[in-house]
Amino acid sequence: MYRNKSYGDGWEDLDYPVRISSTPCHYGGHRYWFICPAQGCGRRVAKLYSGRIFACRHCYQLAYPSQREASFERCRRRADKIRERLGWADDPDLMEGIKPKGMHWQTYHRLVAELDQWDRKSDGGFASYISQRLGQLKPLQ
């Protein structure tokens, strides 16, 4: 039971059940889930979001930030995460080629190869994105 106030409207009293279910965990215990109370949904979710009613992110059509990014931006983010793991994020020009202390050489070479791959994908995606945008521009007359 709770009260909700929409923009400019009066208070509205809402009263509906929110069911909870549980699933067993592999090493004992249980994990509890909300069952989305929105009409026609019934999904098992970890979080409910407030609005007029409490509902899951699918009902409110919420997206994660990465789902709104262009593909080249996701590739750039992956490359930046690898740079952080290698310790090259602060100053890539000075740190490039230096293996972090304690990291195995095999891991280092694998990460450098992945970094090159994600950089190439990001650069290629950005180039195609720019060419698409330039193709959409109307020529000046």
Protein Blocks (a to p, Z undefined) as FASTA:
>chain_A
ZZdddehiacddddddddddddddfkgpjddddddfbghilpacfbdcddfbccdfklno
pacfklmpcfklmmmmmmmmmmmmnopmmmmmlmgopacehiafklmmmmmmmmmmmmmm
mmmmmmmmmmmmmmmpccdZZ
